[in-house]
Amino acid sequence: MFETLSDRLTSVFSSLRSKGRLSDADIDATTREIRIALLEADVALPVVKAFVAQVKERARGAEVSQALNPAQQVVKIVNDELIGILGGETRRLRFAKTPPTIIMLAGLQGAGKTTLAGKLARWLREQGHAPMLVAADLQRPNAVQQLQVVGERAEVAVYAPEPGNGVGDPIGVARTSIDEARRLQHDIVIIDTAGRLGIDQEMMRQAADIRDAVQPDEVLFVVDAMIGQDAVTTAQAFMEGVGFDGVVLTKLDGDARGGAALSVRHITGRPIMFASTGEKLEDFDAFHPDRMASRILDMGDILTLIEQAQKTFDEEQAAKMAGKLTSGENFTLEDFLEQMQMVQKMGPIKNLLGMMPGMGQMRDQINSIDDRDLDRIAAIIRSMTPAERQDPKIINGSRRARIATGSGVTVSAVNNLVTRFFEAQKMMKRMAGGMGMPGMPGGGGRGKGGKSQKKAKKGRRVSGDPRKAAMGKPSAETPAEPKQGGVLGNLGGKLPPGVELPPGFDPSKLRLPGQK
């Protein structure tokens, strides 16, 4: 959605990084490019003027002129202003003191209200609520049936006493749904209202009558993020005719330029509360202005990535898998298949990589990634016997031919998978051994039987020169030093210059926790 805007802003900031100080001309050139980038992204002109004026004013202030890195400071200013335009803080739903909480959806036909009602209901169900959908769109053909299907997929109840298709009273349905929700102990009611292809008085009057009949706790305006400047016009009309408390953006996964998201909040003064990013019911979440600003500036969205991982991965299962990963050899193809399936549950690989910082510069490579490649890998592993998955070393030529035939791939594809798996297993084994780095687990040498351990077993070498050999032997007058153990053993039995032990102190008895 914001690819064009993100690319333009990234190129603007890259030209600033080489400058130690920013002149007024540099600031003017930068804000001019930012203005062009926002206009190309279809952001409303009043929003562009306010945004650029604020950035220019702050860029000429002390926070940039006295900064060690002015370019980074300008990026921070643009990030702050983007967050401000998008709403500042994440706006949460207001719940009624006495259930049920009533949420009314309004918007034009085609904005995706009915599907979004199911997405919102599923999201609330996962939060521990018991929502009920209400089919109050009795105008559009098959709108009631569509809501029933969506409700079944979302595993939530649907109240649909009227058949729709122009039959029934939507205001009466909305009013009686509240009593039905109380009777069935649903704590949230989501009312799907009718829309039109364009703004007209009949639609506005019906939406206003439903609002007056049920007194909703939240009125959410659903807007298609792909319609550009028309989103602002429609939002203003609904604000005057019906009024709403928050905005829900749909179709953020489209290829539009995203100006609606930056314009609606500023023009109407109402926060963006939710965003729909795909066709599936799970492609929906609360809108976070700071995370969206980070994505636009190609700074990534790690928090959302972590939240998706927490939803997908079971903690006990993840801990068990982590133990196998650190052991290296215990990690099998069965485990690899399980991990791959869990990652796929988080969404398309392209979307996951897009949340990493700096990935906007690799967009072409990311777009070339095909999730079907993972499906082919899964097919290869599933074509193996349980014994082959546990121990891929037994996969010989005839077995590879059988696996290739069963999975519909070439033998070379099977060979590549097995070879890459062995390489990954070796890498995990090295990581488990600390890779020979001091301070890492197993980092004292090169693993078991490493050279450093062998040298330690040889003991002290005696010089062939008798005089040097005599210097190494304790004389009768000079008693041998006590064997240093514990902490001082790591110092070779010697203390730093100028440091002396207290009288009667035996360092051999000093032990760290865990030492025997």
MIVEX-149016 format. One record per residue (C-alpha): residue in three letters; x negated, y negated, z negated. Coordinates in pm, whole numbers, padded with zeros to 5 digits, always signed. Example, Ala and Ser with C-alpha at 12.3 -4.5 7.8 and 13.67 -1.06 7.14 Angstrom:
2
ALA-01230+00450-00780 SER-01367+00106-00714 
% end
This chain:
516
MET+00000+00000+00000 PHE-00269-00253-00099 GLU-00549-00123+00126 THR-00568-00433+00349 LEU-00566-00672+00054 SER-00819-00460-00135 ASP-01058-00448+00162 ARG-01043-00823+00219 LEU-01100-00911-00146 THR-01385-00659-00176 SER-01563-00815+00124 VAL-01513-01164-00025 PHE-01676-01068-00354 SER-01963-00880-00191 SER-02079-01205-00029 LEU-02100-01369-00373 ARG-02326-01112-00538 SER-02644-01251-00384 LYS-02588-01600-00526 GLY-02742-01696-00858 ARG-02525-02007-00890 LEU-02199-02103-00720 SER-02160-02446-00563 ASP-01827-02619-00497 ALA-01864-02518-00132 ASP-01902-02152-00233 ILE-01589-02173-00450 ASP-01391-02342-00170 ALA-01499-02078+00082 THR-01413-01796-00159 THR-01067-01929-00246 ARG-00998-01988+00124 GLU-01071-01622+00197 ILE-00854-01517-00098 ARG-00568-01731+00038 ILE-00598-01567+00381 ALA-00610-01220+00223 LEU-00291-01283+00022 LEU-00103-01430+00320 GLU-00204-01132+00534 ALA-00067-00906+00258 ASP+00273-01077+00301 VAL+00266-01251-00036 ALA+00514-01539-00061 LEU+00361-01881+00009 PRO+00456-02040-00330 VAL+00287-01747-00505 VAL-00028-01785-00292 LYS-00052-02159-00366 ALA-00013-02111-00742 PHE-00258-01822-00749 VAL-00534-01994-00549 ALA-00497-02320-00744 GLN-00540-02137-01075 VAL-00842-01938-00950 LYS-01009-02254-00814 GLU-00952-02445-01138 ARG-01102-02168-01353 ALA-01390-02103-01110 ARG-01504-02465-01147 GLY-01496-02445-01524 ALA-01765-02363-01778 GLU-01694-01989-01777 VAL-01849-01961-01429 SER-02106-02242-01428 GLN-02269-02114-01749 ALA-02236-01743-01667 LEU-02542-01525-01607 ASN-02366-01360-01312 PRO-02119-01604-01151 ALA-01997-01351-00893 GLN-01883-01109-01163 GLN-01717-01395-01347 VAL-01516-01490-01037 VAL-01405-01127-00998 LYS-01293-01133-01362 ILE-01095-01453-01302 VAL-00921-01305-00996 ASN-00849-00987-01193 ASP-00698-01189-01481 GLU-00481-01394-01244 LEU-00361-01081-01061 ILE-00259-00929-01392 GLY-00073-01250-01475 ILE+00115-01252-01143 LEU+00208-00886-01185 GLY+00354-00946-01529 GLY+00071-00956-01780 GLU+00168-00671-02010 THR+00352-00347-01946 ARG+00725-00398-02012 ARG+00893-00108-02192 LEU+01260-00013-02187 ARG+01482-00163-02455 PHE+01683+00107-02628 ALA+02018+00044-02793 LYS+02035+00053-03172 THR+02337+00282-03142 PRO+02319+00541-02859 PRO+02381+00568-02576 THR+02141+00324-02410 ILE+02302+00209-02084 ILE+02081+00149-01777 MET+02240+00013-01461 LEU+02067+00033-01122 ALA+02137-00230-00855 GLY+01997-00298-00510 LEU+02052-00274-00138 GLN+02145+00048+00040 GLY+01832+00231+00153 ALA+01615+00102-00131 GLY+01616+00450-00286 LYS+01846+00394-00589 THR+01991+00745-00599 THR+01656+00923-00578 LEU+01509+00678-00825 ALA+01793+00751-01069 GLY+01681+01116-01071 LYS+01315+01017-01111 LEU+01396+00787-01404 ALA+01614+01056-01567 ARG+01338+01316-01531 TRP+01080+01072-01673 LEU+01304+00997-01972 ARG+01372+01368-02028 GLU+00998+01427-02049 GLN+00984+01148-02311 GLY+01220+01353-02528 HIS+01551+01187-02436 ALA+01877+01342-02313 PRO+01983+01126-02015 MET+02303+01154-01810 LEU+02341+01031-01451 VAL+02664+00857-01348 ALA+02784+00865-00986 ALA+02933+00515-00949 ASP+02831+00481-00583 LEU+03163+00587-00429 GLN+03115+00393-00106 ARG+02822+00553+00077 PRO+02898+00891+00241 ASN+02779+01188+00033 ALA+02621+00961-00231 VAL+02791+01161-00510 GLN+02670+01494-00369 GLN+02318+01356-00332 LEU+02312+01245-00696 GLN+02433+01590-00807 VAL+02151+01757-00613 VAL+01893+01515-00752 GLY+02028+01568-01104 GLU+02002+01944-01068 ARG+01640+01916-00954 ALA+01563+01679-01243 GLU+01743+01916-01485 VAL+01972+01646-01621 ALA+02352+01621-01649 VAL+02555+01433-01386 TYR+02894+01271-01451 ALA+03086+01262-01122 PRO+03466+01265-01176 GLU+03539+01114-00833 PRO+03453+01268-00493 GLY+03328+00941-00344 ASN+03317+00877+00032 GLY+03538+00570-00023 VAL+03765+00738-00282 GLY+03778+00640-00650 ASP+03725+00343-00880 PRO+03354+00286-00956 ILE+03431+00050-01246 GLY+03657+00309-01412 VAL+03392+00581-01363 ALA+03127+00363-01524 ARG+03355+00278-01819 THR+03463+00638-01892 SER+03104+00765-01859 ILE+03010+00597-02188 ASP+03272+00796-02383 GLU+03163+01112-02203 ALA+02800+01051-02299 ARG+02896+01004-02665 ARG+03105+01322-02658 LEU+02821+01529-02509 GLN+02556+01351-02722 HIS+02354+01200-02438 ASP+02141+00913-02569 ILE+02086+00744-02229 VAL+02328+00672-01942 ILE+02190+00583-01596 ILE+02453+00433-01364 ASP+02392+00457-00988 THR+02584+00175-00819 ALA+02671+00113-00455 GLY+02461-00099-00222 ARG+02504-00250+00121 LEU+02281-00288+00424 GLY+02281-00660+00351 ILE+02387-00895+00078 ASP+02766-00954+00071 GLN+03019-01082-00179 GLU+03202-00752-00222 MET+02887-00569-00331 MET+02792-00848-00571 ARG+03140-00861-00722 GLN+03152-00484-00775 ALA+02807-00482-00940 ALA+02904-00774-01164 ASP+03232-00602-01263 ILE+03046-00281-01358 ARG+02800-00489-01560 ASP+03084-00662-01746 ALA+03266-00331-01808 VAL+02976-00138-01964 GLN+02753-00419-02100 PRO+02427-00242-02003 ASP+02115-00269-02218 GLU+01901-00285-01903 VAL+01991-00388-01547 LEU+01716-00274-01311 PHE+01687-00418-00962 VAL+01558-00152-00721 VAL+01363-00298-00429 ASP+01191-00134-00134 ALA+00827-00247-00147 MET+00798-00210+00232 ILE+01044-00483+00332 GLY+00799-00765+00264 GLN+00935-01120+00235 ASP+01297-00996+00244 ALA+01234-00844-00099 VAL+01199-01195-00244 THR+01516-01320-00074 THR+01717-01018-00189 ALA+01582-01044-00543 GLN+01683-01411-00565 ALA+02035-01330-00442 PHE+02081-01050-00696 MET+01938-01270-00970 GLU+02203-01534-00901 GLY+02492-01297-00832 VAL+02445-01019-01089 GLY+02132-01087-01291 PHE+01878-00822-01386 ASP+01623-00755-01659 GLY+01351-00576-01467 VAL+01235-00468-01123 VAL+01165-00117-00993 LEU+00944-00087-00684 THR+01002+00210-00454 LYS+00796+00345-00162 LEU+00464+00215-00294 ASP+00301+00503-00104 GLY+00397+00344+00229 ASP+00167+00159+00466 ALA+00321-00186+00409 ARG+00097-00466+00290 GLY+00233-00486-00065 GLY+00320-00856-00081 ALA+00660-00781-00239 ALA+00498-00647-00555 LEU+00298-00967-00599 SER+00589-01197-00511 VAL+00902-01065-00686 ARG+00765-01099-01037 HIS+00647-01457-00982 ILE+00963-01576-00802 THR+01225-01420-01031 GLY+01035-01429-01359 ARG+01145-01069-01426 PRO+00882-00802-01493 ILE+00811-00499-01275 MET+00894-00208-01505 PHE+00859+00106-01293 ALA+00702+00213-00965 SER+00781+00505-00735 THR+00477+00629-00544 GLY+00605+00927-00346 GLU+00897+01146-00245 LYS+00872+01398-00529 LEU+01060+01344-00854 GLU+00734+01338-01049 ASP+00594+01054-00833 PHE+00717+00792-01076 ASP+00577+00609-01378 ALA+00584+00288-01577 PHE+00425-00008-01401 HIS+00100-00129-01559 PRO-00008-00473-01425 ASP-00368-00435-01542 ARG-00407-00096-01371 MET-00252-00221-01047 ALA-00486-00522-01046 SER-00782-00286-01094 ARG-00670-00080-00795 ILE-00632-00388-00575 LEU-00987-00498-00664 ASP-01122-00143-00608 MET-01211-00108-00975 GLY-01027+00223-01010 ASP-00750+00341-01239 ILE-00916+00581-01480 LEU-00644+00550-01747 THR-00372+00678-01514 LEU-00603+00959-01402 ILE-00660+01062-01765 GLU-00286+01049-01840 GLN-00209+01272-01541 ALA-00475+01519-01655 GLN-00331+01525-02006 LYS+00015+01601-01868 THR-00115+01878-01643 PHE-00383+02053-01849 ASP-00296+02253-02159 GLU-00541+02167-02441 GLU-00596+02526-02552 GLN-00640+02642-02194 ALA-00877+02353-02119 ALA-01091+02436-02426 LYS-01108+02801-02320 MET-01209+02701-01967 ALA-01472+02459-02102 GLY-01633+02748-02290 LYS-01653+02949-01970 LEU-01796+02656-01778 THR-02076+02605-02031 SER-02160+02975-02036 GLY-02196+02982-01656 GLU-02197+03356-01597 ASN-01853+03415-01750 PHE-01691+03180-01499 THR-01520+03393-01233 LEU-01335+03331-00909 GLU-01012+03393-01102 ASP-01101+03099-01328 PHE-01194+02889-01026 LEU-00852+02957-00867 GLU-00677+02864-01191 GLN-00869+02535-01218 MET-00796+02449-00855 GLN-00424+02508-00903 MET-00420+02283-01211 VAL-00594+02004-01020 GLN-00342+02039-00736 LYS-00058+01990-00986 MET-00193+01642-01058 GLY-00113+01538-00702 PRO-00289+01505-00366 ILE-00669+01503-00390 LYS-00680+01178-00191 ASN-00469+01003-00457 LEU-00687+01133-00739 LEU-01008+01020-00570 GLY-00848+00684-00493 MET-00823+00619-00868 MET-01201+00633-00905 PRO-01387+00298-00907 GLY-01549+00197-00578 MET-01367+00457-00371 GLY-01217+00188-00148 GLN-01549+00174+00036 MET-01513+00545+00119 ARG-01149+00528+00226 ASP-01210+00683+00569 GLN-01385+00984+00417 ILE-01113+01023+00152 ASN-00835+01003+00412 SER-01003+01284+00605 ILE-00961+01520+00309 ASP-00695+01781+00378 ASP-00523+01951+00084 ARG-00465+02250+00313 ASP-00834+02332+00273 LEU-00761+02411-00092 ASP-00471+02631+00018 ARG-00708+02825+00246 ILE-00954+02874-00041 ALA-00669+02999-00261 ALA-00564+03242+00014 ILE-00920+03382+00036 ILE-00939+03440-00341 ARG-00591+03595-00353 SER-00695+03839-00079 MET-00965+03977-00311 THR-00914+04265-00553 PRO-00928+04189-00929 ALA-01271+04354-00942 GLU-01401+04132-00660 ARG-01275+03820-00833 GLN-01447+03919-01158 ASP-01775+04015-00991 PRO-01823+03862-00642 LYS-02163+04034-00615 ILE-01986+04355-00508 ILE-01838+04186-00199 ASN-02031+04347+00086 GLY-01984+04314+00461 SER-01683+04544+00494 ARG-01511+04380+00197 ARG-01567+04034+00347 ALA-01412+04145+00676 ARG-01108+04280+00490 ILE-01071+03958+00287 ALA-01100+03744+00602 THR-00827+03947+00775 GLY-00599+03930+00472 SER-00633+03554+00431 GLY-00625+03465+00801 VAL-00970+03304+00808 THR-01306+03390+00960 VAL-01573+03598+00788 SER-01799+03292+00781 ALA-01537+03108+00574 VAL-01543+03390+00319 ASN-01925+03385+00321 ASN-01929+03009+00261 LEU-01690+03036-00032 VAL-01886+03315-00202 THR-02220+03140-00143 ARG-02093+02809-00280 PHE-01945+02984-00581 PHE-02280+03146-00666 GLU-02453+02808-00633 ALA-02197+02647-00863 GLN-02242+02930-01113 LYS-02620+02875-01116 MET-02573+02501-01163 MET-02337+02558-01459 LYS-02587+02802-01610 ARG-02862+02538-01585 MET-02634+02282-01745 ALA-02553+02527-02025 GLY-02926+02575-02082 GLY-02986+02202-02104 MET-03185+02200-01775 GLY-03510+02201-01972 MET-03446+01859-02122 PRO-03544+01797-02485 GLY-03252+01732-02713 MET-03013+01931-02491 PRO-02885+02275-02596 GLY-03152+02519-02488 GLY-03366+02224-02385 GLY-03683+02336-02559 GLY-03808+02501-02243 ARG-03696+02675-01929 GLY-03457+02916-02092 LYS-03536+03249-02242 GLY-03892+03352-02185 GLY-03984+03002-02068 LYS-04345+02895-02045 SER-04326+02664-02343 GLN-04199+02948-02561 LYS-04474+03179-02440 LYS-04737+02920-02526 ALA-04597+02889-02875 LYS-04651+03263-02930 LYS-05020+03253-02832 GLY-05118+03054-03140 ARG-05424+02836-03174 ARG-05710+02902-02936 VAL-06060+02930-03089 SER-06339+02752-02905 GLY-06638+02954-02780 ASP-06874+02700-02940 PRO-06966+02827-03295 ARG-06986+02471-03428 LYS-06635+02388-03309 ALA-06512+02722-03437 ALA-06659+02649-03778 MET-06486+02311-03785 GLY-06154+02484-03740 LYS-06205+02725-04034 PRO-06126+02614-04390 SER-06431+02620-04616 ALA-06439+02729-04976 GLU-06466+02364-05082 THR-06178+02251-04859 PRO-05869+02462-04920 ALA-05641+02537-04630 GLU-05347+02302-04585 PRO-05013+02448-04685 LYS-04808+02573-04395 GLN-04580+02290-04289 GLY-04217+02381-04244 GLY-03887+02198-04215 VAL-03911+01844-04087 LEU-04289+01802-04101 GLY-04338+02120-03905 ASN-04210+01929-03602 LEU-04494+01676-03655 GLY-04763+01943-03629 GLY-04819+01928-04006 LYS-04947+01569-03987 LEU-04805+01243-04106 PRO-04830+00910-03925 PRO-05135+00697-04012 GLY-05102+00510-04343 VAL-04827+00741-04478 GLU-04907+00956-04784 LEU-04700+01216-04965 PRO-04612+01162-05331 PRO-04809+01373-05583 GLY-04669+01721-05624 PHE-04449+01698-05312 ASP-04443+02025-05115 PRO-04324+01953-04758 SER-04287+02324-04683 LYS-03977+02331-04903 LEU-03803+02052-04713 ARG-03526+02184-04484 LEU-03273+02025-04256 PRO-02907+02138-04266 GLY-02871+02465-04078 GLN-03236+02570-04127 LYS-03305+02886-04321 
% end
